[in-house]
Amino acid sequence: MKLIYKFFLAFCLTSFVAVSIMLALIMQNLSSGFHDFINEAEMSYVTEVNQKLVSYYQENGDWSQLQQDEQSWRRLIGIGKKKVQFPSLSLPPDPTGLSHLLQTQRRMSLYDVNKEVVVGLARIDDNTFSQAIKIEGKTVGWISFVPSQLAEHSPANEFLAQQYLSYSLIMLVVIAIAFITAWLLSRHLVAPITKLNQGTTQLIRGNYSSQIESRTQDELAELADSMNVLADTLAKSKTDRSKWMSDVAHELKTPLTVVRGQLTAIQDGIFSADEQRLQVMVDQIDSMSHLVGDIYQLSITDIGGLSYRKYPLNPVEVFADIAHGFEFKAKQKGITLDRTLLTSSSLMTLCCVMADKERVIQLFTNLLENSCRYTDAPGSVVLSAELDDHENNVCICIEDSSPSIKSQDFTRVFERFYRVEQSRNREYGGSGIGLALCLQIVEAHQGSIHAESSHLGGVKIAVSLPIYKGSI
């Protein structure tokens, strides 16, 4: 069943139940209140008739005349219009007029002291209510009547029946209006959900350019905005993946072409398989191995397969040792690797973090390799380490000389597959995933890494790792 019909049925059922309960309560309250009011009015009128009958009995001494002359009885209780000679037979007061409206007089009976009928129903027990007629404490007769709600074809019952019918018609109109409102409200509520469903279908089909329009300010609008962000993210991921695959294919194709060319030339006798030719092929194969290794590590990190075996170590000391191994390589490229600030720091002996040494070596090796690769000769790379203001983290920095990168690239260089400049990366052999691996390694150690402009004219990479304050 579609969602709109579920909403509609829910609203209709709720409206029907609510209106039905309300109508039942109204009818119950109306019936109870109306009958109480009628009973009170009728009892008041019966009391007035009782007083008139007391006066009549005092004047006549018995009920014989009333028994013989029904018109007198009718006059006394307010039915007859003919004038009579006895003042006691004048009409009883009826300020509300309800006795005539409800015809209370027609349901009244008179009995003598022995409860023998004078006027009215044959037996006193046929009446619901009886009231003694007393003179100076002595019972001289009984007046009885049947209440309006218990009488057949009573005006009060007919009035209530008309009210019940009116309320029932009103209920039907209200339910009809509720049904129409429920249908319109269901369509209004389901419309954004339908749009979300259509947008999700487009994402499933790979149409990431589809956007979901939201015109409200509720949670569904927030969900629509999140879906749009997801679509943009998926579109960007798809573009980056395609671009990265193209770059990786190019990076692998270049050394493979060189190796194949060298082997073909040797096979055709153009070149001899001397040490120089073999070294060229080894270098190209090493380049491919490094690229494949980066891709592999990035993939196993995504699936949680990159393990970390952490124990206390001094990252500054590890960094200094790695930097020492890079000095010769940097010198060959015409770059000065300055370790003075690093080796003279007291952190060489006093700093300790909980880390995986193999991953820390991989982190600093990638950073130094990246810095030396993209620094123009003659240039310089300066290494340093310091504690933060609260001495909770150690910050290890690598600063190099020109060239630098654009300011907007500082926040993106750690994104996987992102390359600052295609031609420059291909010239220097970068794959665009080395810094992404560095970011994952640092985050796995609960640290942070960021890039900024260096005062030397190049780029400054700062790695922050939390200090281990436990016992070793």
N, C-alpha and C positions, 0 to 999 in steps of 0.2 A: 504494500500500500504506500502511495506517495505521501511525503511528509505533509503536504498541504491538506490532504484529506484527514490525516491524523490530527493536525491542529484544529481543523474545522469540527471534527467529531468531538474532540475534547472540549472545545468552547461551547458547542451545542449542548452536550451532555451536562456540562457545568451550569450553563444558563438554565436549562430545563429543570434541573434539580433545585437550583437556588430559587427560581420563580415558583416552583411547586411548593417548596417548603414555606416560602413567604406567603403564598396564597392560603395554605393550610393554617398558618398561624393567624393570618388576618381574619379568616372565616371563624376560627375557633374563638378568637378574641371578640369579634363582632357578635357571634351567637351568645357567648357567655354574658357580655356586657349588656346586650340588648334585652335578654331575658331577665337579667337582674333588674334592669330599669323598669320593664313592664310589670314584673312581680311587685316591685315596690309601689308602683302607681296603682295597681289593682288592689293591693292590700290596703292602701290608704283610702281607696274608694269604698272597699268593703267595710272599713272601720266607720266611715261616714254613714253608710247605710245602716250599720249596727246602731248608731246613735239615733237615727231616725226611727228605727223599729222600737227602741226603748221608749221614745216619746209616744209613739203610736200605742204601745201596750199600756202605758200609764193612762192614756186617754180612754182606751176601750176595754181594758181588763182582760182581753183574750185576742186570739187570732181568727176568730170565726168570720168576721167581715172580709178579711183578706182572702180566706179560703173560699168564700162565696162570691166575692167580687174580684175577679182577676185584674180588672182595669185599675183598681186601687193599688194592687201590688205593682202593676206595671208603672203606675204613676209614681209610686214611692221609690222604686229603684231607678227611675229616670227614663222609662220607655214611653209611657203614655203621655198624651198632650192635653187630655180633657181635664178641666178643672174639677176638683173634688171639694167636698164641704169640710173635710178635716184638715186643719193646718199642719198636722203631723205628716200628711201625705205630700207636702211640698217637695220639690226636687232637692236631692242632696247636693251639696257644693261639689263641683268638679273643675277646679281651676285649670288643670292641664288639658281637659277635654279628651283625655286618652280613653276614658271609660266608654264614651260613645264611639270613638274610633275603633276600639278593640271589641266593642259589644260585650263588655263585661257583664252587663245586666242580664243578658240572655243566658248566661252560664251560672246564675245564682239561684239558690233554692232556700226555702224557709221551712223549719221544722219546729214542732212544739217541744215542750220540756221532755216529753217521752221519746223524742226523736221520730215522731210520726210526721209524715209530710204534710205541710200546709199548702205550699206552692212550689212546684219544681219537680225534680227527680224523685221517684218513688222511695228510694232508699238513700239514707244519708251516706252510706258507704260508697255510693256511686260517685261521690264528690271527693276531690283530692284534699281540699282544705275545709275545715269547719271551725266556727268561732261561736262561743257561747254568748247569748244575749242575757245580761244580768241587770237586775234592779236591786239596789242596796244589797249586793252580794248574793242574791238569789237568782238562780238560772230560770228564765222563763221561756227560753226557746234557743234555737240554733240557726245560724245563717251559714250556708256552705256554698262553695263555688269550685268550678274547674278552672285552673290557671290557663292562660291563653296558649302557651306553648304545648299544652297537652290536649288541646281541643282540636278536633278535625275542622278543616277549612277556616282556621283562625286567621284574621287579618295579619296578626303578627307573624305567623308562619308563612303566609303568602308574601309578606314584605321581605322576610329573610330569604325566601326562595328566589325572589326577584334580585336581591342583592347578590346571592350566590351566582346567579346566571350572569349578572353584569361583571362580577369579578372574574368569572371563568372566561368571558369574552375578552376582558382586558388582559388576562394571562396569555391567551392565544395571540393577541396582538403583540404583547411584549416578547413572547417567544419568537414570533416571526421576525420582529426587529432584531432580536438577539442573533437569530440565524444569519440574517443579512450582514449584521456587524461582524459576526464571527468569520463569515466567508471573506469579507473585505480585509479584516485584520489578519487572517491566515495568509492571504496572498501577500499582504505587506510584510509579514514576518518571514515568509518562505522565500520571497524574492531575492534578498541578499544571500541566503543559503544556496539558492539555485545558481546564482552567479559564482559563488565559491566552488560549487561542484563542477560547473563548466570550466572554470579556471584550472581546477585540479586536473580535469580531463585533458586540457591543453598541455599541461606540464607533463602528464604521462605520455602524451604523444610526441613530446620533444619540442613543442612550440613554446620556447621560453620568452618570446617577445610579447606574448599575451599578457595584458594587465587587467586586473579586476578593479572596476570602478566602485568606489564606496561613497555614499552620500550621507551617511549617518555618523554619529560620534560614539557608538556603542562598542561592545566587545567584538561584534561581527566585523565592524569597520577596522578594528585593530588586527583581527585575523586576516582580513583582506590585504591590509598593508604588509603584514608579515608574508603572505603568499606572494605579493609583488616583489618583496625583497628576496625571497627564495628564488623566484623566477630570474631575477637579475643575477643572483649568485650562481645559479646553475648555468645561465647563459655565459657569464664570465668564465666559469670553470671549464665549460665546453670549449670556449675560444682559447683559453690558456693551455688546455690540454692539447688541442690541435696544434697550436703554435709550438708548444714544447716538443711534441712528437716530431714536428718538422725540424726543429733545431737539433734534437737528439739524432735524428736520421742523418742530418747534414754532418754532425760531429763524428758519427760513426763512419759515414761514407768517405770522409776526407782521409783518415788514416788507412782505411781499407784500400782506397784507390792508390795511395802512396805505396803500401806494402805490395799490392798486386802489380803495380808498375815496376817496382824494383825486382820482384820475383820473375816477372815476364822478361825483363831486360837480361837478367842473369841466365834465364832459361834459353833465350835467343843468342846468348853469347855476347851481347852488347857490353854488359858489365861483368866483372868477375866478383865472386862472392867473398870480397875482402872484409876486413874488420869494419871499415867505414860504412859499407852498405848494410852489413848486418846490424850495426848500431842504429842506423836510421830506422830499420824495420822494428827493432826492439823498442825504440822510443815511441813509435807510433802505436805499437801494441800496448805499451804501458799507459799511453793516453787513453786508449779504449778501455783498458782494465779499470782505470780510475773512474771513468764515466760510468761504466757498468756497475762498479762498486757503489757509487753514490746513488744510482737509481735503485739498486737492490736494498740499500740501507733505508732509503726513503720509503720504499714499499713495505718493508717489514715493520717499520715504525708505525705506519698507518694501521696495520693489523695487530699491533701490540706484540710483535715478535722480537723487538729490540730489547734485550735484557740489560739490567743495570745491577752491578754488584758494588754497592757503596761501602766505603769505609773511610775513616778519617785520613786526610792527606793535606799537604800544603800546596794549593794551586799556584801560588806565586813561584815556588821552587820548581814545580813542574813546567810552568811557562818559561822560566829562565833557561831551563835545560833545552827545551824545544827551540827557543830563540837562538841559543848557542849553535845548534845544528843548522840553522838557516843563515848564519853569518856568511859562510862561503858562497852560498847560492845568491845571496843578495849582493855580495861584492862583485860577482861575475856580471850581474846586470847593472852595475854602477850605482848601487843603492847602499847607503850607510844605515846599518841596523844598530841603533843606539839603545843599549841595555843599562845605561848608567843609573837612571832613576829606579829601575827595577831591582838591580843587584844591590844597590845601596840602601834599599828600604829595609826597615826592621821587620817587615812582614815576611821576609825570606825565612825567618826562623820562628815567628810568633803567630803565624796565620794558620788556621785549620778549618777545613770544611768537610762535610760528609759527601763524598762523591765517588764515582766510578773512574778510576784512573785512566782506563783505556778510552773512555768517552771524552774525558777532559783533554787527553792528548789529541784525540781526533778534532775536538773543538778548536784548540789553539793552533793546530797544524793548518786547518782550513782557513782560519783567520789570517795567519801569517802568509800562507800561500796566496790568498786573495789580495792582501796588501802589497806584497812584492810583485805580483803579476800586473797590477794596474797602476803602479807608481812609475812615472817617467824618470829616466836617467838623465842627468845626475839627480838623485833624490835622496830622501831620508825617511826612515821609519823609526819612531820613538815609542818605547814601551815604558809603562809605569803601572804602579799599583798603590792603592790607598784605601783606608776605611771610610765609611760614610760618617755623617755627623753623630749618629747614635751608636756607632761601632757595632752594628748588627750585620753589616754586609761588607764584603771586600769587593772593590771595584778595580778591575784590570782593564787597562786601556791600550789601544793600538792606534797611533796617529801617523799618518803619512803625508807626504808633500803632494803637490799637484800631479795629475788633475783631480778636481773634485767632481761631484755630481750635482744635479739640480736639487733644490730644496724639497720639491715634492717627491723625489725618489728616496729620501731618507727613510720614510715610513713604509716603503714598498720593497726595499732590497732583500728583506727576509721572507718575502712571499715566494712560495715554490713556483718554479717555471718563469719567474720574473727576471728579465734581463734589462739593464739600464740602457744599453745601446747595442743593437744587434751586430753591427759591423765590428765594433770594438771587442765584443765578447768572442766573436769568431776569430778575430785576429789573435787574441790571447788564449783562446782555447777554453773559455768558461762555458759551463753547461747551464748555469742559472739555478742550481739546486744546492750548491755548497753552503750558502748562508741559510737556506731553509733547514738544512740538517743542523747547523749551529743553533738555530732558534729552538728546535725540538730538544736538543741536548740540554740547553740551558734551562728550558722550562721543566724538563724532567728532574732537574736539580733544584726546583723551586726558585730559580733565579730569573734575571731579566737581561735583555740585550737590546741595544739601540744604536743607531748611527746618527752622527751630526757632523757639522762642518768643523774641520781642524784648523787651528791657528797656523799650521804649516802650509796651508793652501790645499790640502787634500781632504780626506775623510777620517773621522775619528769613530772607532768602534769601541763601545764600553760594555763590558760584561760584569754583571753584579751577581755574586753568589752569597747565600746566607752563611754566616759564621757558625761553626759548630762549637757549642759551649759545654758539651757534656764531657765526661771523663774518657780518656783514651786508654 
